[in-house]
Amino acid sequence: MTWYSRRVRQRRASAIRREHKRSNVIGERVRAARHLHAPVMTHEHTCQRATRLSGYALTRDALVRIENQQRSAYDYEVIALSLALGVDVRFLLGLTDDPGSMTLVPMPEDS
């Protein structure tokens, strides 16, 4: 292994992952928001709502990995999850402990 490949490999891990052994800050909050609903929103239902409301495809595998902090979340995924779960984006990001109104946006009907 050359010195260059070692440097590249060292740069790939994020600072958060190295310090805290996690890939994102929203994983625990997403799981908590899913469990605030009665009945608890499943991974599949959450993904369907996120995809329908935001237009960005979010798979069940991606959601599970985000919740388990094995994968980073893109900004558009944070917004999609916020819409799907009916919580404030600031709640998911850990900036507030108030999830917001918890009002679910109705899903648009197929045209």
N, C-alpha and C positions, 0 to 999 in steps of 0.2 A: 504494500500500500504506500502510495507516495504521500508526501507532506500535503499536497494540494487536496487529495481525496479525503484525508483526515480532517482538514479544515472545513471542507464542504459538509461532511457528515456532522461535525460539531455544530454548525450553524442551523441545521434543519430543526432541531428541537427548540420549541419556543421557551422564552424565559419563564413563563408561568408554569409550563409543564415541568421544567427542570426544578423549580423551587417547590411547587406544590403537588407535583405528580398528577396534574389534571390538564385537560386540553381546553376547557372552557369555563365560564362562570355561570352559565345559564342552566346547566344540566339538572342540578338539584331543584331549581326553581320551576323548570318545566314539569318535572315529576310532581312537585307540590301542587302546581296549578291544575294538572290533570286530576289529582285526587281531591281537589276542592269541589268538583262537580259531583252531583248526585243524580244518577249513578256515575261512578268513576269513568272518565273518558278512556277508551282503549287506545292503544298505539295506532291501530288501523283507523279508527274514527278521527283521531287527531290529525293524522296524515291526510285523510280525505278532506277534512275541513280546511287545512292549511293550503292544500293544492287548489281546491275550488275557490277559496276566498282571495288568494294572492296571485294565482296563476303560475306559481313556481311549484314544480313537482318535488315533493318531499316523501321519501320512501320510509317504510317502517324500520328498515335496517339503519338508515341514517338517524332517525329519531332515537332508537334504542342506543346507538353509539354516542349520540349527543348527551342523552340522559346519564349514561354510564361514564361520561367524561373521557371517552376514548377517541373523540373526534371534535374538531373545532366546528363552530357554527358560523356560517356566513351572515352578513348583515341582513340580507333579504330573507334568510331562514328565521332569524329572530323576529322580524316583522310578521312573517307568515304564521309563526307559532303564537305570537301575541294575538293576532286576529282569530286564529282557530280556538284558542283557549279563553278568549274574552278578557284578557288581562292587559295591564299597562306594560309597555316595553320596559319602562324603568324598573318594574318589579322583576322581570326576567333578568335584567342586568345587575340586580342587587343594589340598585340605587335607592330603593324604597321598600319597606316591608308591607305596604298597602297594595294588594293586587288590583285595585281599581274597582269598577262597578261590577265586574264579573258578568257583564251582559254579553250573551252570545249573539253575534251578527247572524241573521238568517242566511242560509246558503242560497245562492241564486239557482233558479230552476234551469234545467237543460232547455235550450232553445230548439 
